[in-house]
Amino acid sequence: MYSRTPADWRETNRRRWDERVPLHLASDYYDLEAFRAGKDPLRDHELAEVGDVSGKSLLHLQCHIGLDTLSWARHGASRVVGLDFSEPAVEAARELAAELGLTPEQAAFVAADVYDAAEAVPDASYDIVYTGVGALGWLPDIQRWAETAASLVAPGGFLYLSEFHPLTDVLDDATGSRIEHDYFARDAWIDDAPGGYADTTTPTIHNRTVEWQHPIGDVVSALAAAGLRIEFLRERDQTLFERFGTLELRDGVYRFPADRPRVPLMYSLRASRESREGRASRSEDGR
């Protein structure tokens, strides 16, 4: 249900995520054994849209247990840094990095709130600032997020975001065919559902969540206002889990049946910061 944002929203969400860490480490959803053996959890569109990361530094905001972060290191990033507000998640990521033989210089993890990232991470800026799926809904202020993330993009670098489409938050859970909620709602969404996406059977104690929906226009406008240039915004008719009961698993992703009209289920965007050379050139030209 929609409600005013409670004062303890951050602590409420952190307790839930802290409790889920051991469940996620043991789950088939994350499948750590397969990951240790070389399985790549990054999505095909992310690899294609981020491109070659060889020799580049990458910061992953809201990294959870670090699988995506460490995968970018496997793809050649010279230095990856993951940040998450859950200390158990960060500790798990550090242990996994050590198991993979990565030094703290190659893969570092920081426990901090994403809004404090600029002060918490070890470097002033990164070639790539990456945010993976399921992150923005846990933040109440998208403009503050954009300002923080943009401040960490190095000249000539870019921010890359891959997310669930906010339209999915307003459709009915059973079929995804009816609009039941307000797309432009600004209040928090409070829920008390037990379990979670990776483990639906193990009993859990900390079940309360506080989340927000952010229309795509707000996300794009916030990044542009923070000084980044939007290179692309792409919407997709596929998602990573059975968000609605009518979705079908095809080619490793979930889609609506072929006889149903399609709606966007995910989106991605890339936004870049001008290089120093570009700024100097414009200055010389008087632009």
Summary of the structure (lengths in Angstrom):
residues: 287
radius of gyration: 19.0
end to end distance: 49.8
largest distance: 64.4
contacts: 897
relative contact order: 0.15
helix: 33%
strand: 23%
